Amino acid sequence: MGRTDLDTLVDRARDALHAGGEETGVCAGLLRDAGDPRAAALATCLALGITRTEAERRPATEEATGAFDELGPGDEEVLALLLQAGGVFVVDRRLDAHEQRIRDLLDAARTAYGAGLPSGFAVSLSRWFRAGELARAHRGLASRQRVGEDGDPAAYWAALVAAGELLPDGDGTEEARERCRRMAERHPAP
């Protein structure tokens, strides 16, 4: 694919994203129109603001290559979802010191959960950490019904309470914060 063709795909992806399109839908649409899965993924990454070097690296990973190899007619949405699940479209965000403290507390909670965090949730959590979606990660962790059998419930809920205190109100943070406080009361430190 020539530079002009890729530039056209990036412009189309950028326009679709600015119009409210989701990464997966944008990538799938580019793939249907262009027929080149790697170019569609690359254009979507570039339109999201991912650097060219990083955008070229992500679709070349072993997982992404496997998804491309399995692509068949009508599989555009499936491929885009696999790429999304693999973190290809995540825009990594640098955290400031306050945000890093929250992330460290959320990571401490993840560790205290123990083995057995559901794999789909673990993948989402990793993406939220990379994207700096800390309130979303907090809400997700706060929604867990119980800590893993080998986990430490007191440490889990204490870390989530501390993280919740540092998060701004909004987007359901208040409810998650209250749930964490209630759960921490049920699971006090020894």
C-alpha positions in Angstrom: 0.0 0.0 0.0 1.4 3.4 -1.0 1.9 6.3 1.3 -1.0 8.2 -0.3 -3.4 5.2 0.1 -2.4 4.9 3.8 -2.8 8.7 4.3 -6.3 8.4 2.8 -7.2 5.5 5.2 -5.8 7.5 8.2 -7.9 10.5 7.2 -11.0 8.3 6.9 -10.3 6.7 10.3 -9.7 10.0 12.0 -13.0 11.4 10.5 -14.9 8.3 11.7 -13.4 8.5 15.2 -14.2 12.2 15.5 -17.7 11.4 14.4 -18.0 9.1 17.5 -17.0 5.8 15.9 -15.5 3.1 18.0 -12.0 1.8 17.2 -13.3 -1.7 16.3 -16.0 -0.3 14.0 -13.6 2.1 12.3 -11.0 -0.7 11.7 -13.7 -3.1 10.4 -15.0 -0.5 8.0 -11.6 0.3 6.7 -10.9 -3.4 6.2 -14.2 -4.0 4.3 -13.4 -1.1 2.0 -9.6 -1.5 1.6 -9.3 -5.3 1.9 -5.9 -5.0 3.7 -6.2 -5.9 7.4 -2.7 -4.7 8.3 -3.3 -1.3 6.6 -6.7 -1.0 8.3 -5.1 -1.7 11.7 -2.2 0.7 11.1 -4.5 3.5 9.9 -6.7 3.1 12.9 -3.7 3.2 15.3 -2.3 6.3 13.5 -5.7 8.0 13.6 -5.9 7.4 17.4 -2.6 9.3 17.8 -0.3 6.3 18.3 3.2 7.0 17.0 4.1 5.5 13.7 6.8 3.3 15.1 4.5 1.9 17.8 1.5 1.7 15.3 3.7 -0.4 13.0 4.9 -2.7 15.8 1.5 -3.5 17.3 -0.1 -5.3 14.3 3.2 -7.2 13.8 2.9 -9.0 17.2 2.4 -12.8 17.2 -1.1 -12.5 18.4 -2.1 -10.0 15.8 -0.4 -11.9 13.0 -2.4 -15.0 14.1 -5.6 -13.0 13.9 -4.8 -11.8 10.4 -4.0 -15.3 9.3 -7.4 -16.5 10.4 -9.3 -13.8 8.6 -12.0 -14.8 6.2 -14.7 -13.1 4.3 -17.2 -11.4 6.7 -14.8 -11.6 9.6 -13.9 -7.9 9.7 -15.7 -7.2 13.0 -14.2 -10.3 14.6 -10.7 -9.3 13.6 -11.2 -5.8 14.9 -12.4 -7.2 18.2 -9.4 -9.5 18.5 -7.1 -6.6 17.8 -8.9 -4.5 20.4 -8.7 -7.3 23.0 -5.0 -7.6 22.2 -4.4 -4.0 23.1 -3.6 -2.9 19.5 -5.8 0.2 19.7 -4.9 1.3 23.3 -3.5 4.8 23.5 -0.9 4.6 26.3 -1.1 7.5 28.7 1.7 8.8 30.9 0.4 9.3 34.5 1.3 12.2 36.8 2.4 11.4 40.3 -1.1 11.5 41.8 -2.4 9.2 39.1 0.5 6.9 39.5 -0.2 6.6 43.3 -3.8 5.5 42.4 -2.5 3.1 39.8 -0.1 1.6 42.4 -3.0 1.1 44.8 -5.1 -0.5 42.1 -2.2 -2.8 41.2 -1.8 -3.7 44.9 -5.5 -4.6 44.9 -5.0 -6.8 41.8 -2.1 -8.6 43.5 -4.1 -9.0 46.7 -6.9 -10.6 44.7 -4.8 -13.7 44.2 -4.7 -16.0 41.3 -7.8 -16.5 39.4 -8.8 -13.1 38.2 -11.0 -13.9 35.2 -8.9 -13.7 32.1 -11.3 -11.4 30.2 -11.4 -9.0 33.1 -7.6 -9.1 33.6 -7.2 -8.1 29.9 -9.6 -5.2 30.3 -7.9 -4.2 33.5 -4.5 -4.1 31.8 -5.9 -2.0 29.0 -7.5 0.4 31.5 -4.2 0.8 33.3 -2.3 1.5 30.1 -4.9 4.1 29.0 -5.0 5.7 32.4 -8.7 4.8 32.9 -8.2 4.6 36.6 -11.8 5.3 37.7 -13.0 2.5 35.3 -10.4 0.1 36.7 -11.4 1.0 40.3 -15.1 0.4 39.5 -14.3 -2.9 37.9 -12.2 -4.1 40.8 -14.8 -2.8 43.3 -17.5 -4.8 41.5 -15.8 -8.2 42.2 -18.0 -10.3 44.5 -15.2 -12.0 46.3 -11.4 -12.3 46.4 -9.7 -15.3 45.1 -9.2 -18.3 47.4 -5.5 -17.5 47.7 -6.0 -13.8 48.0 -6.0 -11.4 50.9 -9.5 -9.8 51.2 -8.3 -7.3 53.9 -5.5 -6.0 51.7 -7.7 -6.0 48.6 -10.4 -3.9 50.0 -8.0 -1.6 51.9 -6.1 -0.8 48.7 -9.4 -0.1 46.9 -10.6 2.2 49.7 -7.3 4.1 49.5 -7.5 4.3 45.7 -11.1 5.4 45.8 -10.3 8.2 48.2 -7.9 9.6 45.7 -10.2 9.4 42.7 -12.4 12.4 41.8 -16.2 12.0 42.1 -18.2 11.1 39.0 -18.9 8.2 36.7 -20.0 5.9 39.5 -16.9 6.5 41.6 -18.9 7.4 44.7 -20.9 4.1 44.6 -17.8 2.1 44.1 -16.0 3.9 46.9 -18.9 3.2 49.3 -19.0 -0.5 48.3 -15.2 -0.7 49.0 -15.7 0.8 52.4 -18.5 -1.6 53.3 -16.4 -4.6 52.1 -13.3 -3.3 54.0 -15.4 -3.2 57.2 -16.4 -6.9 56.6 -12.8 -7.8 56.0 -10.7 -5.9 58.5 -6.9 -6.3 58.7 -5.8 -8.9 61.3 
